[in-house]
């Protein structure tokens, strides 16, 4: 009798495991592609100005400093509205907020087609940052509500690769628009590029509102049993990784938040340098027309995205993520430093270093967030994620302005890129020593949580 009872229990357990795996697989196929697409289009909206720059600065008579300031103002809006937008997600749900802000930044991107002066350029770039501000931290929290740590790392690496594939879309469609649509019915090619690349965002935002569920309990495509299994599994994983002291002091006094913000600042400084200036680098390296530059950007980003996924896949458990995040940051620092030496002399070396840089920034950011969420939980997670994101994204404002100013002042991008490479190297130090020692000693996070992440 006991043997039969044990057999029934084992059979039920095996059946539940199969249902759980099926539920997670179903969630991945419904959630990840939509968020990947929106993240890709978000980066198209914020980064296509780098490709438009090849024509726009001449047509509108913008200096490098004006371009750099406009590119960077995106991040002022991003920094100011990251936390408020994420709080809206808690009140109104992920589906409404993520889809709503995507539609808003899509319409703002459409308006970029009609820029005719520096003030208009500045205003629209600021608004674009306002609307995009809550998306990335919102997705971090959304993934945290849907997947346990191991599945979340893999899915998040795929999601984050959307930022690299955005440059593929910009390069291929942008090169065509600049070269073949310039002057069509009286509009410059860069205006057509902004318009054509913005419309898909509005369409996908509508699809996201109809398809994305807020939480597992509201996913109608899961059975009642599957919903219960997913929620139980998430609760079990949350209990094994939760921190017991994170709420004992105000979040602003938590050293972990500021150390992680410093590390993320360094990562984003390098990302901004590569995304906002890669088309210009390729043109100065000797790549020919707009289409050739576009294909080179697309190729570098595809290979960089594959490198991102590869690095994240071999990073393994939580205890290794910090080291692989630091390794990816080293790749990026090498890329930025090497570009200064080769982009006027070798097209092949320039291309390869861009691939290395895109792979390094992609993997660095992906692994950073999978590491960072382990330091926070509950209320501290809800506010801490957008706080870290907002503080660190100041780098996105500083970097393009600094590089543009350096170009106007010295006639070369070299000094600006060397500064950003040094910032990235500083980020490696923060990851290797700050996260390990200072956070472990002073953060209210319990030792068990730190051991899992550091």
N, C-alpha and C positions, 0 to 999 in steps of 0.2 A: 504493500500500500504506500509506504513511504517512498519507495523507488518510483512508483507511478506519479506520485505527487511532485517529486523532484523533477521528473521528466517533463511534466506539464509546465512547471515554473520555468525550466530552461527553454522550452519551446516558446512560451509566451515572451520571454526575454529576447530570444533571437528574432521573433516576429516584431517586437518593438524596436529593436536595433535596425532592422530593415526599413521599417516605417520612418524612423528618424533620419536615416541616410537619404531616403527618398524625399523627405520633406526639405532637408537642407539643399539637395540637388535641385529641387523644384524652385526653391527660393533664389538660389544662385542664378538660374536661367531667367527668372522674371525680374530680378532686382538689379543685378550687376550690369547687364548690357545697357539698361536705361540710364543708370547713373554714370557708367563709362561714357556714353554718348553725351550726356549733359556736361560732364567734366571736360571732355574734349572740346565741346563747343564753348564752354566758359573760357578756356584757354585760347580758343580762336578769337573770341571777342576781346580779350585783354591783350593778346600778343600780335594780332594781325597788323597793328600799327607799325610793327617793325618792318613788315614787308611793304606796307603802304608808304613808309618813309622814303623808299627809293624814288617815288614820284612826288609825294605830297609836299615834302619840304621845299622842293623846287617850285611847284605850282603855287603854294601859299607863301613862299619866301620866309620859311621858318629857319631860324638858326638851330644849331645842334643843341644849344641850351634850352631853347623853346621846346624842341622835340623831347628832350630828356625830362623837362619839368612836366610836360603834358603826360608823357608815359608814366611818370612816377606819381602823379596826382591820383591815379586809379587807387593807389594803395593808401592814400589819406582817407578816402571814403571807406575803403576796406577795413582800416584800423578802427575808425570811429563807430562803425555799425555792426561789427562782428558779433559782439555780445548781445546787443538788443535783438538782432535778428534770430539768434539762436534761442533766446528766451521765448520768442514768438513760436518757435517750433514746439516747445514744451506745452504751450497753451493751445495752439491750433492743430498740432499734429504735423508729422514729417511730410506727408503727401501734399497738403495744401501749401505749406511754406516753401518746400523745395521746388515744387512746380511753379508757384507764384513768382518767386524771385527769378527763376529761370526765364519766364515770359517777360518779366520787367527788364532784365539785362538784354534780352533779345531785341526788344523794341528800342532800347537805348543804342544798341549796336546799329540798328537800321538808321537811327538819327545821325550816326557818324558819317553817313553818306553825304550829309549836307553841311559839313563843317566848312566855314569860309573865313575864319579868323582865329587868332590864338585864344581869345577869351571863350569862344564857343568850344574849341578843342579842349581847353582846360575843364570847362563845366561838364561836358559829356564824359570825359575820362573820370572825373570825380563821381558822377552819378553811376557810371558803370561799376566802380568799386563799391558804392553803397549797396547796389543790388546783388552783387556777387558775394558780399561779405559773409553771409551766413551759410553759404552752400557747403564749402569744404568742411568746416567744423560740424555742420549739420549732418553731413554724410558720415563723419567719424562716429558721431553719436548714434546714427541710424544703424551702421554696421555693428556697433556695440550692442544694440538692442536685438539684433537678428542672428549673429553668429558668435560661437565661442572662439577663444583666442586663436587656435590653430587654423580653423577655417577662415577666420577674419583676416589673418595675415596674407593668406593666399589670395583671397578675393580682393583685398585692399590693394595688393600689388597690381592686379589686373585693372582695377578701377583707376589707380593712379597713373597707369600707363597712358590713359586718355590724354594727359597733359602733353606727352611726347607725340602722340599721334595727331594732336591738334596742329602741330607744325607741319605734318605731312599734308593735312587738308589745306593749310594756309599756303604752303609751297606750291602744291599742284594747281589749286584753283586760283591762287593769287598771281602766279606767273602767267597763267592764261589770260586773266582779266587785265593785267597791266600791259600785256603785249598785244592782245587782240581786241580788247573792248575799249581801249583808250579813244575817246572822241565819239563813241556811239551815242547818237541822239543828243550830242552836246555835253556828255558827262565824261569826266576823266576816268581812266582805268581804275584808279585807286578807290573812287567812289563806287563803281560797280562792284569792286571786290568787297567792300564793307557791306553793301546791300545783299549780295548773293550769299555771303557767309553768315549773315544774321538770321535769315528766314528759317533755316532748319532748327534753330534754337526755339523759336516760337512754336513750331509744329511739335517738336519733341516734348516741350513743356506741357502741352495739352495732353499728349499721350501719357506722360508721367502722372498727371493728375487722375487719369482714368484707370491706370494700371497699378501704381504703387500702393501697397497697404501701409498703414501706420506701424502696426506691430503684428507679431505672429497671430495673436488672438483675433485680429480682424482680417486675416488672409482667407478669403472664401475658397480659394483653390486648394487649401489644406483641409483634410478631414478633421473632425473634432478630436480624434485620438492623436493625430499628428500635431495639432496645435498644443495639446497638453504635453506631449513628449518634448517638443521644442522648448516650451516654457520651463519645464522641469530641468532640461539639460542646461539651459542658459542659467537658471537659478543655481544649479549645482556648480557650474564653472565660476559663477560670480562669488559664491561662498568660499571657494578655494583660493581666490585671488584678491578678495576684498581687503581694504585697509581699515583698521579699527580706530585709527587716531587722526584721520585726515580732517575731521570736522572739529577738532579740539582747538584749533586756532584759525583766525581769519585767513582766507585764501591768499590775500595780498601779502601776508606775512609768512607764507609757506616758501622756504628756500627752493623747493623742487620746481615751483612754477617759474621762478626767475632764472634758474640754471637752465631749465629746458627751453625757456624763451630765448636765452642767449645762444644756445646751440642751434635752435631753429632759425634765428636771425641770420646766422652765418650761412646756413644752407640756402636760405631764400635770396641772400645777396648774390650768391653764385648763380642761382637759377635765373634771376632777373638779368644778369649780365649776358648769359647765353641766349635767352629767349628774345630779348629786345635788340640784340646786336648781331645775331648770327647771319642774317641776310647781308648786312653791311660787311661783315668779316669775309664772307664768301665772295662778294663782289670785289673787295680789295685784294683777295687772294688770287684773282685772275679768272674766276668763273665768268662766263660770258653774259648773255642776255637774261631777262627775267625768268624765262622758262628753265634755263639751265640752273640758275640759282635756286629756283623752286624745286627742281628735281634733286639737287644736292641737299637742300634742307630736309626734304622728305626722306631721302635715303638715310641721312645721318640720324634722324629721329626714329625711323623704323628700327635701325640697328641698335640705337640707344634704348628703345623700349624693350627689345629682346634682352639686352644686357641688364636692364632693370629687373625684369622678371627672373632672369637666371640668378642674379646676386641674391634676390629675396628668397628664391627657392632653396638655396644652399645655406641661407643664414641659420636655418634650423630653429632650435628652441629659444625661449625668451632670454636665456643667459648669454646667447651669442649675438643677439640683435645689436647691442651697443657696439660691439667690435666690428661687425659688418657695416653698420652705419658709419663708423669712423673710417673704415676702409673705403667705402664709397665716396666719402668726403675727400679723402686723399686723392682718389682718381680725379675728382673735380678740380682740386687745387692744381694738380699736375696739368690738366687740360688748359686751365686759364693761363698758367705761366707759360706753357709751351706754345700756345697760340701767338703770344707776343713775339716769339722768336721766329715763327715759321710762316705766318699768314701772308707775308709779302714775298715769300720765296718758294713755297711748295704747296700746290693745290692738294696733293695727296695727303701730306702731313696735316694740313689744316682740316681736311675732311675727317681723318682718323681721330684727331684730337677733339673735334666736335662730338663724334660718336662717344668717345670716352667721357666727355663732360656730360652729355645727356644721360648716359647710363648711370653715372655717378650721382647726379642730382636726383634722378627719378628714384633710384634705390635708397639714397640717403633719406629723402622725405618719407617714403613709404615705411622704412624701418624705424624712423624716428617716431612716427605716430603709434606704431605697434608697441614701441618701447614706452612712450610717454603715457598712454592710457593706463598702464599698470601702476603708476604713481598716484592715480586719482580714482575716486569712485563716488557714487551717489551724487550729492549736491556739488561736491568739488569737481566731479567730472563734467557736469552740465555747464558750469561756469568756467572751469579751468581750461577746457579745450578751446573755446573761443577767445579766452584771455590770452593764452599762449600764442594762438594764431594771430590775434590782433597786434600784440606787442611786436612779434617777430616780423610782421609784414611791413613795419616801418622800413625794413631793408629794401622792399620793393620800390619805395619812394626815393630813398637815398641813392641807390645804385645807378639807375638810368640818368638821374640828374648829375651825379658825380662824373660818370663817364662822358656824358655830353659836354659838361663844362670843361673837363680835362681836354677833350678834343678841340674845343674852341680856343682854349688857352695855349695849348702846346702843338696843335696840328696833328696829333696822333692819339690813338686810343690806348697806347701802351701803358702809360702811368695809371690810368683808371683800372685797367685789367690787373695790373700788379697789386694794386691796393685790394681789390676784391679777392684775388688769390690768397693774399695774406689773411684776410678776414676768414676765408674758408679754412685755412690752416689753423687759425685760432679756434675755429669750431671743432676741429679734430681734438685739440687739447681739452676743450670743455667736455666733449663726449668721453674721452678716455680717463680723465682725472676728476673733473667736476662732478659728473653724474655718479661716478663710482664712490668718491670719498665724501664730498660735501653734502650731497643729498642723503647718503646713508647715515651721516653723523647728525645732521640737523633737521631733516624732514620728519614730520609727524608720521610718515608712513611706517608701518611696522616692518621689522627686519625680514619677515617671510615674504612680504610683497617686494621689498627691494632686492632680495636675493633672486626672485623670479625675473626681475626686469634687468638688473644690472649685470 
